[in-house]
Structures are given as C-alpha cells and as structure tokens.
C-alpha cells in the first residue's frame, strides 16, 4: 500500500513517524494530513537509503535543487559534485533533469548517492531518445513516454514531474490569446510539439489511469507539472495558465481516488503583487494539495542574479501558503549551473523558506534568529557563524577581513555599537 492508503487506514508508517519527529509535531496530525492529501511523503517503496521528508500543510517549507546534464555538457562527476553541494547546503530534495550523455547512468548514480528524495522528469528522456533513435520529438510514441516513467519508477525515483495538464484545449486557448513567451517549460514544449503535429491528446492526460497504476505500484508522488507556466511577467495569471491549473485540480482528485500522493507545480514568472493570489487560487482549485513553486521569479531582468529574484518570490509565496520551493541558480536563463551556482541557489531558497516560516508563525522557526541575536549581543562570533544559514560563507568573510580586536568586525571596529554599550553602560 502507498503512504496515502496506509494513512487512510489509520496507520502511522515509519516514514511518517520520522517526519513527525523531525517536524516536532504529533504523528497523528501528520498522518491525518497525508490521509487528506495536504501532506505528502515522497518515498518510492524501493528507495530505502534516504531520510523521508514531509511536504505540505503545517510543515516547514522545503527546498528542492535541480541539476543534470545537457547535450552540450554531460560530465557525470560534475553532476555528482552538484548533488553533494546541494546536500551539503541542506536542500531537502533534488531533481535530476539530465538530457545529455548517459541519462540512465547519471540517474542511477544520483539515486545511489543521494541521501534525500530524488525527482525526475521522464518526458525528457523520452524526447532525447526519440531525437537520437527516431529522428525527432514528433516520433515519440505513448509507449515510449510511459516506458520512461516505468524505468524511472523501477530505479527508485521518489517523485516525478508529469505535464498531464497540457491538453489540446489548453493549447488552443494559448493560441487564441497569444503570449509574450509562449511555452517555456521543456516538458510542456516536448508534449505540445508532439500533440500539435499528431493532432492527438496528451498521452499522460488521455491515459492518466495508466500513469496512476505505475505511481501506485511504486508509491511515487506525482508532481503535476505546469507546462504552461508563465515565462514572463506579462503572461502571469493568464487564461492558458489557469485552464491548465483547473485540469491539474481535477487530476489531483483522480490521483487521490487511486491512492496516489500528489503535489501541484506552480509558476514561473509572476509580478510580486500577484504571487499571493496565485497561491490562494492553487490551494482553492486543487483541494489544498501541496504547492511546489518554481521561484516564482518576480522580475524578468535579473539575469545573473535570478536566485535573488527567486528568493523574493519564494518568500512571498511561502508566506501565502506555498509548501515547496524549487530553487533557481544565478546562472538561470544563461547556462548550465556550476557546483557553486547550485550551492548559492540552495542557500538563497533556504533563506526565503526560513523567512516565510517565520512570517507564518511556524513552530520554532524564529528560535534560531533569537539565538543569533543573543550571540551578536555577546559578540560570540563562533556562535554567530554556526547559526548562519550559510556558515561556510560567514566563516570565509570573517577570516578574509581580520579585525584589530577579536571582539569586533572590520565594519565598525572600535566603534562597534554593541561593544560600546557593553563596555560603557554595562549592558
């Protein structure tokens, strides 16, 4: 049985018990959240080497890190270094989005080494194989698409992005309304290309029960992808995006009916003033399913610094109720991320998640900040560094600029306000 099916029968599984302990919450409350679909525990029933993670209502906001090869850069060892960088920076989950080199080999190596849940996007592999072996994306077949899902499931993948909401009706809506950037999702573009050429419905939508059967067998959490997510601020909250979201809400209910865990992916590029509305809309239309936001990026012009645009949007989305933040690296829109880009992206997203947890009053979220303030008052630099979300960078900055006195830093030196108050006023 899946985690969802067991939760409905009143069973608190070892994975649920672990998550409840980490989250410092009543296991029965966690079980209830899994049972009603507002919490997921992505854990393939054959993936036994990882620590289970909970995502959803009442839990701390989680952060995902993407990496993977491309046709231009397919170095397995570098991708494994990115995996380790993401884990060291405390990403809660990772996704392998490889489209180049030995895709199966990369995925299996990542699965073997990852200590956190692993996600993939099987349509990427189907498209790459169609190009390599059949001459083009249009030569994919439904069986090839589903064989990718089945292969990834057997390898132990814990959650999969499936763009089942990209329907012919949604594409027609997109054509009629027009867009600034059309489709920016790779998975959405692959499927749209195939659908428009063959004039056939999306196989993942048309044969959704087949998908649910695989997901239930392996207890895979379906991450229903937003193939029509806005790729520019001008396209945010448009009719095509909302039509897809309506479909995803219906597909989420069908997944629950089949005993399959599900999360919903969200935008994308969204103006800051629309972020909260996007979250509220998703929660309403999708029955409270955990919301996985790809940013959102709140400006289109932060190239080279898109991790900052992502963190701003992620903090607001999290405060409004988003449950899962997909990081963006500084190299987004420009190149495949480096190992350092991955680390920077995770840290930025974790800052956003922590800020949002504080804002929505999550239990214990602000305790670390209080401890930091106490350490600053005491001028306890070692403690300040250990409490930082990024101790590595904090330590490097401290070591790079030696102060005249160990009590202070080189920003204020002898004129440190805290030191003056302590020395002269006895505080």
Secondary structure as a PSIPRED ss2 file (coil, helix, strand):
# PSIPRED VFORMAT (PSIPRED V4.0)

   1 X C   1.000  0.000  0.000
   2 X C   1.000  0.000  0.000
   3 X H   0.000  1.000  0.000
   4 X H   0.000  1.000  0.000
   5 X H   0.000  1.000  0.000
   6 X H   0.000  1.000  0.000
   7 X H   0.000  1.000  0.000
   8 X H   0.000  1.000  0.000
   9 X C   1.000  0.000  0.000
  10 X C   1.000  0.000  0.000
  11 X C   1.000  0.000  0.000
  12 X C   1.000  0.000  0.000
  13 X C   1.000  0.000  0.000
  14 X H   0.000  1.000  0.000
  15 X H   0.000  1.000  0.000
  16 X H   0.000  1.000  0.000
  17 X H   0.000  1.000  0.000
  18 X H   0.000  1.000  0.000
  19 X H   0.000  1.000  0.000
  20 X H   0.000  1.000  0.000
  21 X H   0.000  1.000  0.000
  22 X H   0.000  1.000  0.000
  23 X H   0.000  1.000  0.000
  24 X C   1.000  0.000  0.000
  25 X C   1.000  0.000  0.000
  26 X C   1.000  0.000  0.000
  27 X H   0.000  1.000  0.000
  28 X H   0.000  1.000  0.000
  29 X H   0.000  1.000  0.000
  30 X H   0.000  1.000  0.000
  31 X H   0.000  1.000  0.000
  32 X H   0.000  1.000  0.000
  33 X H   0.000  1.000  0.000
  34 X H   0.000  1.000  0.000
  35 X H   0.000  1.000  0.000
  36 X C   1.000  0.000  0.000
  37 X C   1.000  0.000  0.000
  38 X C   1.000  0.000  0.000
  39 X E   0.000  0.000  1.000
  40 X E   0.000  0.000  1.000
  41 X C   1.000  0.000  0.000
  42 X C   1.000  0.000  0.000
  43 X C   1.000  0.000  0.000
  44 X C   1.000  0.000  0.000
  45 X C   1.000  0.000  0.000
  46 X C   1.000  0.000  0.000
  47 X C   1.000  0.000  0.000
  48 X C   1.000  0.000  0.000
  49 X C   1.000  0.000  0.000
  50 X C   1.000  0.000  0.000
  51 X C   1.000  0.000  0.000
  52 X C   1.000  0.000  0.000
  53 X C   1.000  0.000  0.000
  54 X C   1.000  0.000  0.000
  55 X E   0.000  0.000  1.000
  56 X E   0.000  0.000  1.000
  57 X C   1.000  0.000  0.000
  58 X C   1.000  0.000  0.000
  59 X C   1.000  0.000  0.000
  60 X C   1.000  0.000  0.000
  61 X C   1.000  0.000  0.000
  62 X E   0.000  0.000  1.000
  63 X E   0.000  0.000  1.000
  64 X E   0.000  0.000  1.000
  65 X E   0.000  0.000  1.000
  66 X E   0.000  0.000  1.000
  67 X E   0.000  0.000  1.000
  68 X C   1.000  0.000  0.000
  69 X C   1.000  0.000  0.000
  70 X C   1.000  0.000  0.000
  71 X C   1.000  0.000  0.000
  72 X C   1.000  0.000  0.000
  73 X C   1.000  0.000  0.000
  74 X C   1.000  0.000  0.000
  75 X C   1.000  0.000  0.000
  76 X H   0.000  1.000  0.000
  77 X H   0.000  1.000  0.000
  78 X H   0.000  1.000  0.000
  79 X H   0.000  1.000  0.000
  80 X H   0.000  1.000  0.000
  81 X H   0.000  1.000  0.000
  82 X H   0.000  1.000  0.000
  83 X H   0.000  1.000  0.000
  84 X H   0.000  1.000  0.000
  85 X H   0.000  1.000  0.000
  86 X H   0.000  1.000  0.000
  87 X H   0.000  1.000  0.000
  88 X H   0.000  1.000  0.000
  89 X C   1.000  0.000  0.000
  90 X C   1.000  0.000  0.000
  91 X C   1.000  0.000  0.000
  92 X C   1.000  0.000  0.000
  93 X E   0.000  0.000  1.000
  94 X E   0.000  0.000  1.000
  95 X E   0.000  0.000  1.000
  96 X E   0.000  0.000  1.000
  97 X C   1.000  0.000  0.000
  98 X C   1.000  0.000  0.000
  99 X C   1.000  0.000  0.000
 100 X C   1.000  0.000  0.000
 101 X C   1.000  0.000  0.000
 102 X C   1.000  0.000  0.000
 103 X H   0.000  1.000  0.000
 104 X H   0.000  1.000  0.000
 105 X H   0.000  1.000  0.000
 106 X H   0.000  1.000  0.000
 107 X H   0.000  1.000  0.000
 108 X H   0.000  1.000  0.000
 109 X H   0.000  1.000  0.000
 110 X H   0.000  1.000  0.000
 111 X H   0.000  1.000  0.000
 112 X H   0.000  1.000  0.000
 113 X H   0.000  1.000  0.000
 114 X C   1.000  0.000  0.000
 115 X C   1.000  0.000  0.000
 116 X C   1.000  0.000  0.000
 117 X E   0.000  0.000  1.000
 118 X E   0.000  0.000  1.000
 119 X E   0.000  0.000  1.000
 120 X E   0.000  0.000  1.000
 121 X C   1.000  0.000  0.000
 122 X H   0.000  1.000  0.000
 123 X H   0.000  1.000  0.000
 124 X H   0.000  1.000  0.000
 125 X H   0.000  1.000  0.000
 126 X H   0.000  1.000  0.000
 127 X H   0.000  1.000  0.000
 128 X H   0.000  1.000  0.000
 129 X H   0.000  1.000  0.000
 130 X H   0.000  1.000  0.000
 131 X H   0.000  1.000  0.000
 132 X H   0.000  1.000  0.000
 133 X H   0.000  1.000  0.000
 134 X H   0.000  1.000  0.000
 135 X C   1.000  0.000  0.000
 136 X C   1.000  0.000  0.000
 137 X H   0.000  1.000  0.000
 138 X H   0.000  1.000  0.000
 139 X H   0.000  1.000  0.000
 140 X C   1.000  0.000  0.000
 141 X C   1.000  0.000  0.000
 142 X H   0.000  1.000  0.000
 143 X H   0.000  1.000  0.000
 144 X H   0.000  1.000  0.000
 145 X H   0.000  1.000  0.000
 146 X H   0.000  1.000  0.000
 147 X H   0.000  1.000  0.000
 148 X H   0.000  1.000  0.000
 149 X H   0.000  1.000  0.000
 150 X H   0.000  1.000  0.000
 151 X H   0.000  1.000  0.000
 152 X H   0.000  1.000  0.000
 153 X H   0.000  1.000  0.000
 154 X H   0.000  1.000  0.000
 155 X C   1.000  0.000  0.000
 156 X C   1.000  0.000  0.000
 157 X C   1.000  0.000  0.000
 158 X C   1.000  0.000  0.000
 159 X E   0.000  0.000  1.000
 160 X E   0.000  0.000  1.000
 161 X E   0.000  0.000  1.000
 162 X E   0.000  0.000  1.000
 163 X C   1.000  0.000  0.000
 164 X C   1.000  0.000  0.000
 165 X C   1.000  0.000  0.000
 166 X C   1.000  0.000  0.000
 167 X C   1.000  0.000  0.000
 168 X H   0.000  1.000  0.000
 169 X H   0.000  1.000  0.000
 170 X H   0.000  1.000  0.000
 171 X H   0.000  1.000  0.000
 172 X H   0.000  1.000  0.000
 173 X H   0.000  1.000  0.000
 174 X H   0.000  1.000  0.000
 175 X H   0.000  1.000  0.000
 176 X H   0.000  1.000  0.000
 177 X H   0.000  1.000  0.000
 178 X C   1.000  0.000  0.000
 179 X C   1.000  0.000  0.000
 180 X C   1.000  0.000  0.000
 181 X C   1.000  0.000  0.000
 182 X C   1.000  0.000  0.000
 183 X C   1.000  0.000  0.000
 184 X C   1.000  0.000  0.000
 185 X C   1.000  0.000  0.000
 186 X H   0.000  1.000  0.000
 187 X H   0.000  1.000  0.000
 188 X H   0.000  1.000  0.000
 189 X H   0.000  1.000  0.000
 190 X H   0.000  1.000  0.000
 191 X H   0.000  1.000  0.000
 192 X H   0.000  1.000  0.000
 193 X H   0.000  1.000  0.000
 194 X H   0.000  1.000  0.000
 195 X H   0.000  1.000  0.000
 196 X H   0.000  1.000  0.000
 197 X H   0.000  1.000  0.000
 198 X H   0.000  1.000  0.000
 199 X C   1.000  0.000  0.000
 200 X C   1.000  0.000  0.000
 201 X C   1.000  0.000  0.000
 202 X C   1.000  0.000  0.000
 203 X H   0.000  1.000  0.000
 204 X H   0.000  1.000  0.000
 205 X H   0.000  1.000  0.000
 206 X H   0.000  1.000  0.000
 207 X C   1.000  0.000  0.000
 208 X H   0.000  1.000  0.000
 209 X H   0.000  1.000  0.000
 210 X H   0.000  1.000  0.000
 211 X H   0.000  1.000  0.000
 212 X H   0.000  1.000  0.000
 213 X H   0.000  1.000  0.000
 214 X H   0.000  1.000  0.000
 215 X H   0.000  1.000  0.000
 216 X H   0.000  1.000  0.000
 217 X H   0.000  1.000  0.000
 218 X H   0.000  1.000  0.000
 219 X C   1.000  0.000  0.000
 220 X C   1.000  0.000  0.000
 221 X E   0.000  0.000  1.000
 222 X E   0.000  0.000  1.000
 223 X E   0.000  0.000  1.000
 224 X E   0.000  0.000  1.000
 225 X C   1.000  0.000  0.000
 226 X C   1.000  0.000  0.000
 227 X C   1.000  0.000  0.000
 228 X C   1.000  0.000  0.000
 229 X C   1.000  0.000  0.000
 230 X C   1.000  0.000  0.000
 231 X C   1.000  0.000  0.000
 232 X C   1.000  0.000  0.000
 233 X H   0.000  1.000  0.000
 234 X H   0.000  1.000  0.000
 235 X H   0.000  1.000  0.000
 236 X C   1.000  0.000  0.000
 237 X C   1.000  0.000  0.000
 238 X C   1.000  0.000  0.000
 239 X H   0.000  1.000  0.000
 240 X H   0.000  1.000  0.000
 241 X H   0.000  1.000  0.000
 242 X H   0.000  1.000  0.000
 243 X H   0.000  1.000  0.000
 244 X H   0.000  1.000  0.000
 245 X H   0.000  1.000  0.000
 246 X H   0.000  1.000  0.000
 247 X H   0.000  1.000  0.000
 248 X H   0.000  1.000  0.000
 249 X H   0.000  1.000  0.000
 250 X H   0.000  1.000  0.000
 251 X H   0.000  1.000  0.000
 252 X H   0.000  1.000  0.000
 253 X H   0.000  1.000  0.000
 254 X H   0.000  1.000  0.000
 255 X H   0.000  1.000  0.000
 256 X H   0.000  1.000  0.000
 257 X H   0.000  1.000  0.000
 258 X C   1.000  0.000  0.000
 259 X C   1.000  0.000  0.000
 260 X C   1.000  0.000  0.000
 261 X C   1.000  0.000  0.000
 262 X E   0.000  0.000  1.000
 263 X E   0.000  0.000  1.000
 264 X E   0.000  0.000  1.000
 265 X E   0.000  0.000  1.000
 266 X E   0.000  0.000  1.000
 267 X C   1.000  0.000  0.000
 268 X C   1.000  0.000  0.000
 269 X E   0.000  0.000  1.000
 270 X C   1.000  0.000  0.000
 271 X C   1.000  0.000  0.000
 272 X H   0.000  1.000  0.000
 273 X H   0.000  1.000  0.000
 274 X H   0.000  1.000  0.000
 275 X H   0.000  1.000  0.000
 276 X H   0.000  1.000  0.000
 277 X H   0.000  1.000  0.000
 278 X H   0.000  1.000  0.000
 279 X H   0.000  1.000  0.000
 280 X H   0.000  1.000  0.000
 281 X H   0.000  1.000  0.000
 282 X H   0.000  1.000  0.000
 283 X H   0.000  1.000  0.000
 284 X H   0.000  1.000  0.000
 285 X H   0.000  1.000  0.000
 286 X C   1.000  0.000  0.000
 287 X C   1.000  0.000  0.000
 288 X C   1.000  0.000  0.000
 289 X C   1.000  0.000  0.000
 290 X C   1.000  0.000  0.000
 291 X E   0.000  0.000  1.000
 292 X E   0.000  0.000  1.000
 293 X E   0.000  0.000  1.000
 294 X C   1.000  0.000  0.000
 295 X C   1.000  0.000  0.000
 296 X C   1.000  0.000  0.000
 297 X E   0.000  0.000  1.000
 298 X C   1.000  0.000  0.000
 299 X C   1.000  0.000  0.000
 300 X C   1.000  0.000  0.000
 301 X C   1.000  0.000  0.000
 302 X C   1.000  0.000  0.000
 303 X C   1.000  0.000  0.000
 304 X C   1.000  0.000  0.000
 305 X C   1.000  0.000  0.000
 306 X H   0.000  1.000  0.000
 307 X H   0.000  1.000  0.000
 308 X H   0.000  1.000  0.000
 309 X H   0.000  1.000  0.000
 310 X H   0.000  1.000  0.000
 311 X H   0.000  1.000  0.000
 312 X H   0.000  1.000  0.000
 313 X H   0.000  1.000  0.000
 314 X H   0.000  1.000  0.000
 315 X H   0.000  1.000  0.000
 316 X H   0.000  1.000  0.000
 317 X H   0.000  1.000  0.000
 318 X H   0.000  1.000  0.000
 319 X H   0.000  1.000  0.000
 320 X H   0.000  1.000  0.000
 321 X C   1.000  0.000  0.000
 322 X C   1.000  0.000  0.000
 323 X C   1.000  0.000  0.000
 324 X E   0.000  0.000  1.000
 325 X E   0.000  0.000  1.000
 326 X E   0.000  0.000  1.000
 327 X C   1.000  0.000  0.000
 328 X C   1.000  0.000  0.000
 329 X C   1.000  0.000  0.000
 330 X C   1.000  0.000  0.000
 331 X C   1.000  0.000  0.000
 332 X C   1.000  0.000  0.000
 333 X C   1.000  0.000  0.000
 334 X C   1.000  0.000  0.000
 335 X C   1.000  0.000  0.000
 336 X C   1.000  0.000  0.000
 337 X C   1.000  0.000  0.000
 338 X C   1.000  0.000  0.000
 339 X H   0.000  1.000  0.000
 340 X H   0.000  1.000  0.000
 341 X H   0.000  1.000  0.000
 342 X H   0.000  1.000  0.000
 343 X H   0.000  1.000  0.000
 344 X H   0.000  1.000  0.000
 345 X H   0.000  1.000  0.000
 346 X H   0.000  1.000  0.000
 347 X H   0.000  1.000  0.000
 348 X H   0.000  1.000  0.000
 349 X H   0.000  1.000  0.000
 350 X H   0.000  1.000  0.000
 351 X H   0.000  1.000  0.000
 352 X H   0.000  1.000  0.000
 353 X H   0.000  1.000  0.000
 354 X H   0.000  1.000  0.000
 355 X H   0.000  1.000  0.000
 356 X H   0.000  1.000  0.000
 357 X H   0.000  1.000  0.000
 358 X H   0.000  1.000  0.000
 359 X H   0.000  1.000  0.000
 360 X C   1.000  0.000  0.000
 361 X C   1.000  0.000  0.000
 362 X C   1.000  0.000  0.000
 363 X C   1.000  0.000  0.000
 364 X C   1.000  0.000  0.000
 365 X C   1.000  0.000  0.000
 366 X C   1.000  0.000  0.000
 367 X H   0.000  1.000  0.000
 368 X H   0.000  1.000  0.000
 369 X H   0.000  1.000  0.000
 370 X H   0.000  1.000  0.000
 371 X H   0.000  1.000  0.000
 372 X H   0.000  1.000  0.000
 373 X H   0.000  1.000  0.000
 374 X H   0.000  1.000  0.000
 375 X H   0.000  1.000  0.000
 376 X H   0.000  1.000  0.000
 377 X H   0.000  1.000  0.000
 378 X C   1.000  0.000  0.000
 379 X C   1.000  0.000  0.000
 380 X C   1.000  0.000  0.000
 381 X H   0.000  1.000  0.000
 382 X H   0.000  1.000  0.000
 383 X H   0.000  1.000  0.000
 384 X H   0.000  1.000  0.000
 385 X H   0.000  1.000  0.000
 386 X H   0.000  1.000  0.000
 387 X H   0.000  1.000  0.000
 388 X C   1.000  0.000  0.000
 389 X C   1.000  0.000  0.000
 390 X C   1.000  0.000  0.000
 391 X H   0.000  1.000  0.000
 392 X H   0.000  1.000  0.000
 393 X H   0.000  1.000  0.000
 394 X H   0.000  1.000  0.000
 395 X H   0.000  1.000  0.000
 396 X H   0.000  1.000  0.000
 397 X H   0.000  1.000  0.000
 398 X H   0.000  1.000  0.000
 399 X H   0.000  1.000  0.000
 400 X H   0.000  1.000  0.000
 401 X C   1.000  0.000  0.000
 402 X C   1.000  0.000  0.000
 403 X C   1.000  0.000  0.000
 404 X C   1.000  0.000  0.000
 405 X C   1.000  0.000  0.000
 406 X C   1.000  0.000  0.000
 407 X C   1.000  0.000  0.000
 408 X C   1.000  0.000  0.000
 409 X C   1.000  0.000  0.000
 410 X C   1.000  0.000  0.000
 411 X C   1.000  0.000  0.000
 412 X C   1.000  0.000  0.000
 413 X H   0.000  1.000  0.000
 414 X H   0.000  1.000  0.000
 415 X H   0.000  1.000  0.000
 416 X C   1.000  0.000  0.000
 417 X H   0.000  1.000  0.000
 418 X H   0.000  1.000  0.000
 419 X H   0.000  1.000  0.000
 420 X H   0.000  1.000  0.000
 421 X H   0.000  1.000  0.000
 422 X H   0.000  1.000  0.000
 423 X H   0.000  1.000  0.000
 424 X H   0.000  1.000  0.000
 425 X H   0.000  1.000  0.000
 426 X C   1.000  0.000  0.000
 427 X C   1.000  0.000  0.000
